[in-house]
Amino acid sequence: MSDILSLENIKKYYLAEKIQILDRLFGKKPIYVKALDNVSISVEKGTILAVVGESGSGKTTMGKLISTIEEPTDGKIYFENIEVSKKNINEVRKKTSMVFQNPAVSVNPRMKIKSLVSEPLGHFDADQVRQMLKNVGLDYDEIGNKEPKELSGGQVQRVAIARAIIKRPELIVLDEPTSALDESIQAQILNLLIDLQKEYNLTYIFITHNIGVAKYISDKIAVIYAGKIVEYGDTKKVIENPKHPYTQLLLSSVPSFETKELKSPTGGVPSLINLPAGCRFSDRCPFVMDICKTQEPGFIDSDGVKVLCWLYGSS
C-alpha cells in the first residue's frame, strides 16, 4: 500500500514575543515556541492514523500543517509522493479536508445547512447535498433550510463531516471530532466515521487526547509529547505492549473492566520555550536515568514499533 502523506523533519516554531528594533541592536535573540520539532512520519493511503497526546503536545498544530492551514517553519511535507509547495498547494487542498473539534464554532452560524454543506463545491448542488446529508444520517428536507443554532451538537458535527466529504477528498484531518459531544453521541459519530472511511476509501488523521478512542478507530498510533513523536506503530502492537513510559501512563488512565485503579501522568508538560536538555519526558518519567536528563534519545525499532526512549538504547 502506498503512502498518501509523509512528513520529513517537520518543525513549527511560533514567535513568542515581538522583537523591537532596539532589542535587535542590543543583540536580543527571538524567543520561539517549538510546537513541533523534527517530526517525521508516513501515512498509508486508506488507513486511519491516530495522533494521541495531551493538550499542548502539538497534535493540533500537526493537523493544521497537514491540511495546509499553516506552513512548516522547516522540513518537507509530501502528498502522494510530491512535495507540497506554493505551486501545488491548491491541488493538495482539493484533496484534503479538516473537521474541527467544536462543531458550533467551526461553521458559519448564519448560513443555511444546505449552503454550508455545498460551499466547498464552489456552487450549490441540491442533489449532492441531499445525498451527502443522507450519508451522515440527516434529512435534507428537515434541516436543509435551518441554521446551525437550530440543531443539536451531534447534528452540527454530522453537518461538518458532510461538508468535509462532499468534495470527495482523499485525506481528512479530524481534530478531536467527538470530544465536545456527549458519550452516547460520540459512539455514533465514531461509527459513522468508520463507515464513511470504508465507503469512500478515505485516509484519516484522527487527532485525540483519548487513547481509548484511538484504540477503537485507528490502524496506527502516533503518540506525541511536547512537540515530539515518542512512539509510533500498529495500533494493536502499541496498545497491547506499549514501549514508551508516556504511552504506558496514557493507557493506565483509561478505565476498563480489568483495572479498578486508574493512573494518569502527573506533573506538567515542559515549556515549549525552555525545553529540557535531554528527554522531554524525563521530569515525569518513573524510569528516568541520568542520561535522560542530559541527552535526547533517537528512535529505536522495538518489535516493529518506533520508540524514542533511552530504555531501548538510541539510534
WOKA-V95194 format. One record per backbone hydrogen bond with DSSP energy under -0.5 kcal/mol. CO is the residue of the C=O (numbers start at 0). NH is the residue of the N-H. If there is no record, write none. Layout:
CO_NH, CO_NH
//
This chain:
1_44, 3_79, 4_42, 5_77, 6_8, 6_40, 7_75, 9_38, 10_72, 10_73, 11_34, 11_35, 13_32, 17_19, 19_23, 20_24, 21_25, 22_27, 23_26, 30_15, 30_16, 31_33, 32_13, 32_34, 35_11, 37_39, 38_9, 40_6, 42_3, 42_4, 43_46, 46_48, 46_203, 47_49, 47_218, 47_219, 48_205, 49_51, 49_221, 50_207, 51_223, 53_56, 56_226, 57_61, 58_62, 59_63, 60_64, 61_65, 62_66, 63_68, 63_69, 64_67, 73_10, 75_7, 76_83, 77_5, 77_79, 78_81, 81_78, 84_87, 84_88, 87_91, 88_92, 89_93, 90_94, 91_94, 92_95, 94_169, 94_170, 96_172, 98_174, 100_102, 101_104, 101_105, 102_106, 107_110, 110_147, 111_115, 112_116, 113_117, 114_118, 117_120, 117_121, 117_122, 118_121, 124_128, 125_129, 126_130, 127_131, 128_132, 129_133, 130_134, 131_135, 132_137, 133_136, 137_139, 138_142, 139_143, 142_145, 143_113, 145_112, 146_149, 147_150, 151_155, 152_156, 153_157, 154_158, 155_159, 156_160, 157_161, 158_162, 159_163, 160_164, 161_165, 164_167, 169_202, 170_96, 171_173, 171_204, 172_98, 172_174, 173_175, 173_206, 175_178, 177_180, 181_185, 182_186, 183_187, 184_188, 185_189, 186_190, 187_191, 188_192, 189_193, 190_194, 191_195, 192_196, 193_197, 194_198, 195_199, 196_200, 196_201, 202_171, 203_48, 203_205, 204_173, 204_206, 205_50, 206_175, 207_52, 208_210, 209_213, 210_214, 211_215, 212_216, 213_217, 218_234, 219_49, 220_222, 220_232, 221_51, 221_223, 222_229, 222_230, 224_227, 226_36, 227_224, 227_229, 229_307, 230_222, 231_305, 232_220, 233_237, 234_238, 235_239, 236_240, 243_247, 244_248, 245_249, 246_250, 247_251, 248_252, 249_252, 250_253, 251_262, 252_254, 257_259, 258_255, 259_261, 271_33, 272_274, 278_281, 280_283, 280_284, 284_287, 288_291, 288_292, 289_292, 290_293, 290_294, 291_278, 292_277, 294_278, 297_308, 299_301, 299_306, 300_302, 301_304, 304_301, 305_231, 306_299, 306_308, 308_311, 309_312
//
